[in-house]
Amino acid sequence: MEQFLQQVINGISLGSIYALIALGYTMVYGIIKLINFAHCDVYMIGAYVGYFCMRNFNMGFLPSLLMAMVVCTTVGVLIEKIAYKPLRNATRIAALITAIGVSLFLEYGTMFFVKATVRTYPPMTGFMAKSFKVGNTVITMQQVIIAAVTVILMVLLQFIVKKTRIGKAMRAVSQDKDAAELMGINVDATISFTFAIGSALAGAAGILVGVYYNSINPLMGILPGLKAFVAAVFGGIGLIPGAMIGGYIIGATEVFVAGYGRSMYKDAVVFAILILILLVKPSGLLGRDKKEKV
């Protein structure tokens, strides 16, 4: 039982990170029907921004987190303006290939400036280094902070989407872009805002991973990004609650597979889940099947 509870705690921590990344995928897809594969590299940039803030400028965790989110917000908006906006009316395959190209550009552009060397986050001290036991289950303060930051950001996101004017605009553009434009909604600004929010969440996930796992590198976003994409598809691509649920389920699945002696198969199990959900319910856990006119 103690091992089971420990894996639940670990699964919540990892699932929180996947959920933050998956939200960026699902928000962009919900608005412009684009799988933004460069999103996972925005997450990587967030990890590096946090690293340099903590290592070179001696900033604390919270200021570094905010700085990572601000920088990634800027990067996300620039990507949308430069790479995706000119292809707004192009075919989906053209946009998809562009997303892959932007992803590679960010990976190897970062590698050019910071080199391929694995960097190690500075050790956490004081409050961040504490841990406590509940029975025989060890909970670190880092795990608590990861879960708390994730919940706060998700609640804030839900408030923005459901209660604010820009959130209503996002939902309108998601439903029908042309009709939203006729109603006076600035579609371009709404799409840019969606990229901004998604990129900010990815930046937060990047620094949380750096703090939790300590090591970062320019290619660190590839596998977590793919798993977060699996989480978004599992929950229902384009649905914010689906991305959150999918992130936690995928994170818990990976941790349990690794924790019970099958660590070599954890990635295979995650992608097997993707295949299974596409075969059984392609619209995802919370998605609804839509009939398309031919």
C-alpha positions in Angstrom: 0.0 0.0 0.0 2.9 2.4 0.8 4.4 1.8 -2.6 1.0 2.4 -4.3 0.5 5.7 -2.4 4.1 6.8 -3.3 3.4 6.1 -7.0 0.1 8.1 -6.8 2.1 11.1 -5.5 4.7 10.7 -8.2 2.0 10.3 -10.8 0.3 13.5 -9.7 3.6 15.4 -10.1 4.4 14.0 -13.5 0.8 14.3 -14.6 0.7 18.0 -13.6 3.5 18.7 -16.0 2.0 16.7 -18.9 -1.4 18.5 -18.2 0.2 22.0 -18.5 1.9 21.1 -21.8 -1.3 19.3 -23.1 -3.3 22.5 -22.5 -1.2 24.4 -25.0 -1.7 21.7 -27.6 -5.5 21.5 -27.1 -6.1 25.3 -26.9 -4.3 25.9 -30.2 -6.1 23.0 -31.9 -9.4 24.1 -30.6 -9.0 27.5 -32.2 -7.2 26.9 -35.5 -7.2 23.1 -35.8 -3.4 23.0 -35.8 -1.2 20.5 -34.0 1.6 22.9 -32.9 4.5 20.5 -32.6 6.8 23.5 -31.8 4.9 23.8 -28.4 7.2 21.1 -26.8 10.2 23.3 -27.6 8.7 26.3 -26.0 8.5 24.1 -22.9 12.3 23.5 -23.3 13.0 27.2 -23.6 11.1 27.8 -20.4 13.4 25.3 -18.7 16.4 27.1 -19.9 15.1 30.5 -19.0 14.5 29.2 -15.4 18.0 27.7 -15.3 19.7 30.9 -16.3 17.6 33.0 -13.9 18.4 30.8 -11.0 22.0 30.0 -11.9 23.3 33.2 -13.4 21.1 35.9 -11.8 20.5 34.2 -8.4 16.7 34.6 -8.7 14.3 32.6 -6.6 11.9 30.0 -7.8 8.8 32.3 -8.2 10.6 35.2 -10.0 12.2 32.6 -12.3 8.8 31.0 -12.9 7.3 34.3 -13.9 10.3 35.2 -16.1 10.0 31.8 -17.9 6.3 32.3 -18.5 6.9 35.9 -19.9 9.7 34.8 -22.2 7.7 31.8 -23.5 4.7 34.0 -24.0 6.7 36.2 -26.2 8.2 33.3 -28.1 4.8 31.7 -28.6 3.3 35.0 -30.0 6.3 35.5 -32.4 6.0 31.9 -33.7 2.3 32.5 -34.4 2.9 35.8 -36.1 6.0 34.7 -38.2 5.3 31.1 -39.0 1.6 30.3 -38.7 -0.3 33.5 -39.5 0.9 33.6 -43.2 -0.5 30.0 -43.5 -3.8 30.8 -42.0 -5.7 29.8 -45.2 -3.2 27.2 -46.4 -3.8 23.4 -46.3 -3.4 21.6 -42.9 -0.5 19.6 -44.2 1.4 22.9 -45.0 0.8 24.2 -41.5 1.8 20.8 -40.0 5.1 20.7 -41.9 5.8 24.3 -40.8 5.2 23.3 -37.2 7.7 20.5 -37.5 10.2 23.0 -39.1 9.7 25.5 -36.3 10.2 22.7 -33.7 13.6 21.7 -35.3 14.6 25.4 -35.6 14.0 26.0 -31.9 15.8 22.8 -30.9 19.0 23.3 -32.9 18.9 27.1 -32.6 19.0 26.7 -28.8 21.7 24.1 -29.2 23.8 26.6 -31.2 23.6 29.1 -28.4 23.8 26.9 -25.3 25.5 23.8 -26.8 24.3 20.3 -26.4 25.7 19.9 -22.9 23.3 18.7 -20.3 22.8 21.5 -17.7 22.0 20.9 -14.0 19.6 23.1 -12.1 21.1 24.5 -8.9 20.1 22.5 -5.8 17.0 23.6 -4.1 17.6 25.1 -0.6 15.5 26.1 2.3 11.8 25.7 2.0 12.1 24.0 -1.5 14.4 21.3 -0.2 12.1 20.1 2.6 10.1 16.9 2.6 7.7 15.2 5.0 6.3 11.7 5.5 2.7 10.5 5.6 3.1 7.1 7.1 5.9 5.6 4.9 5.0 7.8 1.9 7.5 10.6 1.2 6.2 13.8 -0.2 8.8 16.5 -1.2 8.0 20.1 -1.2 8.9 20.2 -4.9 6.0 17.8 -5.6 3.6 20.0 -3.5 4.7 23.1 -5.4 4.3 21.4 -8.8 0.8 20.3 -7.9 -0.1 23.7 -6.4 1.3 25.8 -9.3 -0.6 23.5 -11.8 -3.9 23.8 -10.0 -3.5 27.6 -9.7 -2.7 28.0 -13.4 -5.6 25.7 -14.4 -8.1 27.6 -12.3 -6.8 30.9 -13.7 -7.1 29.5 -17.2 -10.7 28.3 -16.6 -11.6 31.7 -15.2 -10.1 33.4 -18.3 -11.9 31.1 -20.7 -15.3 31.1 -19.0 -15.6 34.5 -17.4 -13.6 37.1 -19.4 -14.4 38.9 -22.6 -11.3 37.5 -24.4 -12.3 34.0 -23.2 -15.7 34.4 -24.8 -14.0 35.5 -28.0 -11.8 32.4 -27.9 -14.9 30.2 -27.5 -16.6 32.0 -30.4 -13.6 31.7 -32.7 -13.4 28.0 -31.8 -17.0 27.5 -32.8 -17.0 29.4 -36.0 -14.1 31.8 -37.0 -16.0 33.5 -39.9 -19.1 34.1 -37.8 -17.0 35.5 -34.9 -15.3 37.9 -37.3 -18.7 39.1 -38.6 -19.7 39.7 -35.0 -16.8 42.1 -34.6 -14.3 39.8 -32.9 -10.7 40.4 -33.7 -9.8 36.9 -34.8 -6.0 37.5 -35.2 -5.7 39.0 -31.8 -7.7 36.1 -30.3 -5.5 33.5 -31.9 -2.3 35.4 -30.7 -3.7 35.5 -27.2 -4.4 31.7 -27.3 -0.8 31.1 -28.3 0.4 33.4 -25.6 -1.5 31.5 -22.8 -0.5 28.1 -24.1 3.1 29.1 -24.3 3.1 30.6 -20.8 1.8 27.3 -19.5 4.5 25.4 -21.4 7.1 27.8 -19.9 5.8 27.0 -16.4 6.0 23.3 -17.1 9.6 23.7 -18.3 10.9 25.2 -15.1 8.9 22.8 -13.0 10.6 19.9 -14.8 14.0 21.5 -14.3 13.4 21.9 -10.6 12.0 18.3 -10.2 14.4 16.4 -12.4 17.4 18.8 -12.2 18.9 18.2 -15.7 17.9 19.9 -19.0 19.1 19.7 -22.6 18.0 21.3 -25.9 16.2 18.1 -27.0 14.3 17.6 -23.7 11.0 18.6 -25.1 10.6 15.9 -27.8 9.3 12.9 -25.7 7.4 14.9 -23.0 5.8 16.9 -25.8 4.7 13.7 -27.6 3.3 12.3 -24.4 1.4 15.5 -23.7 0.0 15.3 -27.2 -1.1 11.7 -26.3 -2.7 13.2 -23.2 -4.6 15.8 -25.2 -5.9 13.2 -27.6 -6.8 10.8 -24.8 -8.9 13.5 -23.1 -10.3 14.9 -26.3 -8.2 17.2 -28.4 -9.6 20.8 -28.3 -11.2 20.3 -24.8 -9.5 21.9 -21.8 -10.9 19.6 -19.2 -9.9 16.7 -21.4 -6.3 17.9 -21.6 -6.2 18.1 -17.8 -7.6 14.6 -17.2 -5.5 13.1 -20.0 -2.3 14.6 -18.5 -2.9 13.1 -15.1 -3.9 9.7 -16.5 -0.9 9.5 -18.8 1.4 10.7 -16.0 0.0 8.2 -13.5 0.2 5.3 -16.1 3.8 6.0 -16.8 4.8 6.2 -13.2 3.0 3.0 -12.3 4.5 1.1 -15.1 8.0 2.3 -14.2 7.4 1.9 -10.4 6.3 -1.8 -10.7 9.5 -2.9 -12.5 8.6 -2.3 -16.1 10.5 1.0 -16.7 11.7 -0.2 -20.1 8.1 -0.3 -21.3 6.7 2.9 -19.9 6.9 4.8 -23.2 5.5 1.9 -25.2 2.5 1.7 -22.9 1.8 5.4 -23.3 1.8 5.2 -27.1 -0.2 2.0 -26.9 -2.9 4.0 -25.1 -2.9 6.5 -28.0 -3.4 3.7 -30.5 -6.1 2.1 -28.4 -8.0 5.4 -27.9 -7.8 6.1 -31.6 -9.3 2.7 -32.4 -12.0 2.7 -29.7 -12.9 6.4 -29.4 -11.1 8.6 -31.8 -12.7 11.8 -30.3 -11.2 11.1 -26.9 -12.5 10.5 -23.5 -14.6 13.7 -23.3 -15.0 14.3 -27.0 -18.1 13.8 -29.1 -18.1 12.1 -32.5 -19.0 14.6 -35.2 -20.4 13.5 -38.5 -18.9 15.4 -41.4 -20.7 16.1 -44.7 -19.0 14.7 -47.7 
